[in-house]
Amino acid sequence: MTDGTNLVCVYTGSMVNVKYYKERLEEIGIPSLLKDEFSSGTIVGIGGTPDTVDLFVEEENEAKARNCISNLQEQE
């Protein structure tokens, strides 16, 4: 997924929500990547905002991913 393609953040939220959306995206064939600034910062001693995780997809999948996430949010 990170083979030189551009990644776009399509959602930022709690780890629980990000993992849920990540699983749903992968079910429809959209690979995704999550980035947890807090855990990454803790490892190197910088810190970060707890419970804020970003979900990234390849730029070509952005519209489809955003649509999927929007539809899932409407069902909540």
C-alpha positions in Angstrom: 0.0 0.0 0.0 2.9 2.4 0.6 4.6 1.8 -2.7 4.9 5.4 -3.7 1.2 6.1 -3.9 -0.3 9.1 -2.3 -2.2 8.4 0.9 -5.2 10.5 2.1 -6.7 10.7 5.5 -10.4 9.9 5.3 -11.3 9.7 8.9 -9.9 10.7 12.3 -11.4 9.4 15.5 -11.1 6.8 18.3 -9.2 3.6 17.8 -12.5 1.7 18.1 -14.1 3.6 15.3 -11.1 3.6 13.1 -10.7 -0.2 13.4 -14.4 -0.6 12.6 -14.1 1.5 9.4 -10.8 -0.1 8.4 -12.5 -3.5 8.5 -15.5 -2.3 6.5 -13.3 -0.8 3.9 -11.2 -3.9 3.5 -14.4 -5.9 3.1 -15.2 -3.9 0.0 -11.6 -4.1 -1.3 -10.2 -0.9 -0.1 -6.8 -1.3 1.7 -6.3 1.1 4.4 -3.6 2.2 7.0 -4.1 3.6 10.5 -1.8 5.9 12.2 -1.8 6.3 15.9 0.2 9.5 16.8 -0.1 8.8 20.6 1.4 5.3 20.5 4.1 6.4 18.0 5.0 9.4 20.1 5.1 7.4 23.3 7.6 5.1 21.8 10.0 7.9 21.0 9.2 10.0 24.0 7.3 12.8 22.3 3.7 12.0 23.3 0.6 12.8 21.3 -3.2 13.1 21.7 -4.7 9.9 23.2 -7.5 8.2 21.4 -7.0 10.1 18.1 -6.2 7.8 15.2 -6.1 8.6 11.5 -7.3 6.3 8.8 -5.6 6.6 5.4 -6.4 5.1 2.0 -4.8 5.5 -1.4 -5.8 8.7 -3.2 -7.6 6.8 -5.9 -9.9 5.2 -3.3 -10.7 8.4 -1.4 -14.1 9.0 -2.8 -15.3 5.5 -2.4 -13.9 5.3 1.1 -15.5 8.5 2.2 -18.8 7.4 0.8 -18.6 4.1 2.7 -17.7 5.8 6.0 -20.5 8.3 5.5 -23.0 5.6 4.9 -21.9 3.7 8.0 -22.2 6.8 10.1 -25.7 7.4 8.9 -26.6 3.9 10.1 -25.4 4.6 13.6 
